[in-house]
Amino acid sequence: MENKERYSEFARKMIDGMKIARQKMIHEKVLKGEDIVIADENGLVTTVSAKELAKSE
């Protein structure tokens, strides 16, 4: 397997793992009734309800 192919496979696995971790975090925050701090593409930090974020996903 070429280095580029190995890198692509590794990158895909990392992204998939991060998506799973994000979903679990949101789910746990909803159960606890907590908020989540996020930043947009401009770096503006804001707090949103985990319940609201879960609805939009």
Rosetta silent file (secondary structure, phi, psi, omega in degrees, C-alpha in Angstrom):
SEQUENCE: MENKERYSEFARKMIDGMKIARQKMIHEKVLKGEDIVIADENGLVTTVSAKELAKSE
SCORE:     score description
SCORE:     0.000 S_00000001
   1 L     0.000  136.096 -178.538    0.000    0.000    0.000 S_00000001
   2 L   -73.610  154.353  179.258    1.314    3.399   -0.928 S_00000001
   3 H   -57.352  -40.463 -178.736    1.985    6.072    1.715 S_00000001
   4 H   -63.244  -41.100  179.018   -0.722    8.291    0.244 S_00000001
   5 H   -66.454  -41.158  178.809   -3.282    5.480    0.481 S_00000001
   6 H   -64.189  -40.913  178.382   -2.276    4.725    4.075 S_00000001
   7 H   -62.861  -44.161 -179.842   -2.573    8.386    4.973 S_00000001
   8 H   -61.901  -41.369  178.678   -6.018    8.604    3.363 S_00000001
   9 H   -65.376  -43.361  178.735   -7.202    5.543    5.265 S_00000001
  10 H   -62.631  -45.415 -179.784   -5.809    6.923    8.534 S_00000001
  11 H   -61.638  -41.937  179.070   -7.400   10.330    7.935 S_00000001
  12 H   -62.595  -43.266  179.768  -10.770    8.717    7.167 S_00000001
  13 H   -64.537  -39.153  178.758  -10.610    6.645   10.369 S_00000001
  14 H   -64.537  -44.604 -179.684   -9.719    9.729   12.430 S_00000001
  15 H   -64.334  -43.135  177.920  -12.610   11.729   10.982 S_00000001
  16 H   -61.187  -42.956  179.243  -15.039    8.845   11.557 S_00000001
  17 H   -64.734  -38.178  178.743  -13.850    8.497   15.157 S_00000001
  18 H   -68.288  -35.253  177.016  -14.221   12.214   15.801 S_00000001
  19 H   -64.436  -42.553  178.897  -17.794   12.145   14.448 S_00000001
  20 H   -64.186  -44.481 -179.865  -18.676    9.291   16.813 S_00000001
  21 H   -62.615  -39.640  179.192  -17.069   11.078   19.770 S_00000001
  22 H   -64.746  -43.375  178.813  -18.959   14.298   18.960 S_00000001
  23 H   -62.025  -42.847  178.988  -22.287   12.448   18.789 S_00000001
  24 H   -64.005  -42.151 -179.958  -21.612   10.758   22.143 S_00000001
  25 H   -62.595  -45.169  179.661  -20.645   14.070   23.754 S_00000001
  26 H   -62.183  -43.823  179.626  -23.809   15.788   22.519 S_00000001
  27 H   -59.946  -45.518  179.471  -25.936   12.870   23.718 S_00000001
  28 H   -64.544  -39.856  179.234  -24.371   12.970   27.210 S_00000001
  29 H   -65.985  -37.117  177.188  -24.796   16.753   27.423 S_00000001
  30 H   -63.058  -45.683 -179.542  -28.489   16.423   26.460 S_00000001
  31 H   -60.573  -34.183 -179.277  -29.029   13.837   29.199 S_00000001
  32 H   -89.183   -6.628 -178.954  -27.419   16.169   31.760 S_00000001
  33 L    69.645   32.632 -176.489  -29.238   19.269   30.440 S_00000001
  34 L   -99.641  167.315  176.315  -25.955   21.061   29.774 S_00000001
  35 E   -98.255  165.072  177.906  -24.823   23.587   27.186 S_00000001
  36 E  -124.776  134.290  177.181  -22.035   23.225   24.631 S_00000001
  37 E   -92.655  124.610 -179.954  -19.484   25.901   23.818 S_00000001
  38 E  -130.015  164.297  175.328  -18.796   26.141   20.085 S_00000001
  39 E  -128.711  141.141  177.583  -16.946   28.476   17.733 S_00000001
  40 L   -86.082 -176.462 -176.284  -17.952   29.386   14.198 S_00000001
  41 L   -65.501  -17.795  177.906  -15.617   29.669   11.203 S_00000001
  42 L   -92.081   -1.889  179.494  -14.788   33.263   12.207 S_00000001
  43 L    87.575    6.721  178.741  -13.737   32.188   15.695 S_00000001
  44 L   -74.342  117.880 -177.250  -16.776   33.705   17.418 S_00000001
  45 E   -88.213  135.629  179.534  -17.353   31.637   20.559 S_00000001
  46 E  -145.987  160.541  178.353  -20.931   31.001   21.652 S_00000001
  47 E  -111.697  132.071  177.798  -22.874   28.714   23.972 S_00000001
  48 E  -129.200  152.644  176.612  -25.783   26.640   22.711 S_00000001
  49 E   -67.658  134.144  178.143  -28.134   24.218   24.363 S_00000001
  50 H   -60.578  -34.720  179.507  -27.117   20.617   23.703 S_00000001
  51 H   -63.691  -42.474  178.487  -30.785   19.837   23.118 S_00000001
  52 H   -65.517  -41.267  179.699  -31.001   22.487   20.379 S_00000001
  53 H   -65.679  -38.565  179.417  -27.800   21.243   18.767 S_00000001
  54 H   -65.685  -35.381  179.063  -29.047   17.644   18.820 S_00000001
  55 H   -66.268  -34.800 -175.771  -32.268   18.702   17.080 S_00000001
  56 H   -81.723   -7.556 -177.621  -30.347   20.382   14.267 S_00000001
  57 L   -92.731    0.000    0.000  -28.185   17.332   13.563 S_00000001
